[in-house]
Amino acid sequence: RPAGHLPVALSDVGAATIGDAVLVAGGRETSGTLSAQVYLLRPRSGAA
């Protein structure tokens, strides 16, 4: 799984990731909280 693929994360996690992914795509300027959100969702997907 390539790191940085939002679609993959979306399909992996679900609606929860969709919201965060959308924020990342629309709020890339604040690449601090959004980035952390995506990172949190990534390990979650792997653990599941």
Secondary structure, DSSP 8 states (H G I E B T S, - for coil): --TT-HHHHHHHH-HHHHHHHHHHHH-GGGTTHHHHHHHHHHHHHHH-
